[in-house]
Amino acid sequence: MVIGAGIFKSTPLAAAVELPSDAQVLALWVFGGAMSLAGALCFAELAAAFPDPGGDYFFLRKAYGAEAGFLFAWSRFAVIHTGSMAMLAFSFGDYLAAIADVGPYGSALIAAATIVALAALNLAGLRFGIGTQLALMFLVIAGLLVVGAAGAWLVATGGPAIASGAGALAHTGAGSAAGDVATAGAGAAGAPPFATISVGAALVYVFLAYGGWSDAATLSAEMRDRDRGMRRALVIGMSVVTALYLLVNWTFLRGLGRAVFVASNAPGANLMRQVLGVPGEVAIVAVVAVTSITSMNAIFIAGARTTYAAARDTESLFHLRHWHAERGTPYRAIVAISVVSLALVALGTYTRGGFATMVDYLSPVYWLFLTMSGVALFVLRRRYPEAERPFRVPLYPYVPLAFIASSVYVFWSSVAYVRTGAVVGVAVLAAGAALLTVLRALSRRR
């Protein structure tokens, strides 16, 4: 649920951070992995103690009441999951467009077709969806390891990084998804040959790449081994992801050089072109495309269950609470997520921002609710001290406090950084509050 196109799209943006050394850039990824692991430990306790298909929706509802639970489910449905779906679909379309002439709207059409195809796969049943997810995940991990091996080969053979002059920058394609990281001439002595961003802004992209681990909690009610299953999934999974992300960032920094890395829209393709030529470039583009599909498939599996759980608890949303008994899927929730995701693809196409528009759209709302979920651990321990907890967060309360503090910082950074996107996300969240008021009025009339 974590490994996806974000690691290939966000790494150049994070590398533009106003830190002088490559080691400090890598330290940001260590910090992101450590804080994500801290959050995973919090969710492991919550999911083991309160298993439910709604995942953190269920935790928030128990901690803060039905209103907070509904608003979170609404944000997942209208902002977080569907925004992530559209963001990844754009990434998939952009990478295919890089090696094939698909026309000016080809990327958007590919994105829309991918959403429809994955919806059909998941409507076929949970077992098929999980099987697809596992197969794609192993292919993605293999691709990341190949990139790491290519970087190690360059270092071992003494192969120099691509020169950081203007010609190399032009070859890789300057710019970034958000338009904030652009190549620039060297300024004052010692200044990097690219525009820099703050540590907070860089961490928005770092944590974006790590995002998705909280969705595993939506499968807590379906775990065969409730005592150890969630702990294994989150803790071991995040440890592996962090190691892979460090390997890939080290490879890009050493194999491309930081200036070219920052300027590149496709660092994986640039590196593999340097090592294996055009076949290597095509192969890594295929892997990046698969990473997008992997994460989108995970969203269908987890996101539909949050929507189903909210509909189950809200009388006026009964149309979305149907569960297909034979296939084991909340089929109407899957269809609803598909429709909203397609609408966001249309929005990204209209704004011509694509991937960047979706990052702006979802980041502030995502971190707001993730912070609330961290606080919910304290609330539920106090409110339900008698609840069985097969797993408890180690070093309590320091680990959850560290996670909450980092979440607040990234939330603040995303609000300060995305600006317009934050306004849109908050507006959609406010629309959810208005919808809740309307639904309650309708319920009272009945």
Secondary structure as the mmCIF struct_conf table of DSSP 4:
data_model
#
loop_
_struct_conf.conf_type_id
_struct_conf.id
_struct_conf.beg_label_comp_id
_struct_conf.beg_label_asym_id
_struct_conf.beg_label_seq_id
_struct_conf.end_label_comp_id
_struct_conf.end_label_asym_id
_struct_conf.end_label_seq_id
BEND BEND1 GLY A 4 GLY A 4
TURN_TY1_P TURN_TY1_P1 ALA A 5 ALA A 5
HELX_RH_AL_P HELX_RH_AL_P1 GLY A 6 ALA A 15
TURN_TY1_P TURN_TY1_P2 ALA A 16 ALA A 16
STRN STRN1 VAL A 17 VAL A 17
BEND BEND2 GLU A 18 GLU A 18
BEND BEND3 PRO A 20 SER A 21
HELX_RH_AL_P HELX_RH_AL_P2 ASP A 22 ALA A 49
BEND BEND4 PHE A 50 PHE A 50
TURN_TY1_P TURN_TY1_P3 PRO A 53 GLY A 55
HELX_RH_AL_P HELX_RH_AL_P3 ASP A 56 TYR A 64
HELX_RH_AL_P HELX_RH_AL_P4 ALA A 66 SER A 75
HELX_RH_PI_P HELX_RH_PI_P1 ARG A 76 ILE A 80
HELX_RH_AL_P HELX_RH_AL_P5 HIS A 81 ILE A 99
BEND BEND5 ALA A 100 ALA A 100
TURN_TY1_P TURN_TY1_P4 PRO A 104 TYR A 105
HELX_RH_AL_P HELX_RH_AL_P6 GLY A 106 LEU A 123
TURN_TY1_P TURN_TY1_P5 ALA A 124 ALA A 124
HELX_RH_AL_P HELX_RH_AL_P7 LEU A 126 ALA A 156
TURN_TY1_P TURN_TY1_P6 THR A 157 GLY A 158
HELX_LH_PP_P HELX_LH_PP_P1 GLY A 159 ALA A 163
BEND BEND6 GLY A 165 GLY A 165
HELX_RH_AL_P HELX_RH_AL_P8 ALA A 166 THR A 172
TURN_TY1_P TURN_TY1_P7 ALA A 177 ALA A 178
BEND BEND7 GLY A 179 GLY A 179
STRN STRN2 THR A 183 THR A 183
BEND BEND8 ALA A 188 ALA A 188
TURN_TY1_P TURN_TY1_P8 ALA A 189 GLY A 190
BEND BEND9 PRO A 193 PRO A 193
STRN STRN3 PHE A 194 PHE A 194
STRN STRN4 ILE A 197 ILE A 197
HELX_RH_AL_P HELX_RH_AL_P9 VAL A 199 TYR A 210
TURN_TY1_P TURN_TY1_P9 GLY A 211 GLY A 212
HELX_RH_3T_P HELX_RH_3T_P1 TRP A 213 GLU A 222
BEND BEND10 ARG A 224 ARG A 224
TURN_TY1_P TURN_TY1_P10 ARG A 226 ARG A 228
HELX_RH_AL_P HELX_RH_AL_P10 GLY A 229 ARG A 231
HELX_RH_PI_P HELX_RH_PI_P2 ARG A 232 ILE A 236
HELX_RH_AL_P HELX_RH_AL_P11 GLY A 237 LEU A 256
HELX_RH_AL_P HELX_RH_AL_P12 ARG A 258 ALA A 263
BEND BEND11 ASN A 265 ASN A 265
HELX_RH_AL_P HELX_RH_AL_P13 PRO A 267 LEU A 276
HELX_RH_AL_P HELX_RH_AL_P14 VAL A 278 ASP A 313
HELX_RH_3T_P HELX_RH_3T_P2 GLU A 315 LEU A 320
STRN STRN5 HIS A 324 HIS A 324
TURN_TY1_P TURN_TY1_P11 ALA A 325 GLY A 328
STRN STRN6 THR A 329 THR A 329
HELX_RH_AL_P HELX_RH_AL_P15 TYR A 331 THR A 351
TURN_TY1_P TURN_TY1_P12 ARG A 352 ARG A 352
TURN_TY1_P TURN_TY1_P13 GLY A 354 GLY A 354
HELX_RH_AL_P HELX_RH_AL_P16 PHE A 355 ARG A 383
TURN_TY1_P TURN_TY1_P14 PRO A 385 GLU A 386
BEND BEND12 ALA A 387 ALA A 387
BEND BEND13 PRO A 390 PHE A 391
TURN_TY1_P TURN_TY1_P15 PRO A 394 PRO A 397
HELX_RH_AL_P HELX_RH_AL_P17 TYR A 398 VAL A 418
TURN_TY1_P TURN_TY1_P16 ARG A 419 ARG A 419
HELX_RH_AL_P HELX_RH_AL_P18 THR A 420 ARG A 445
#
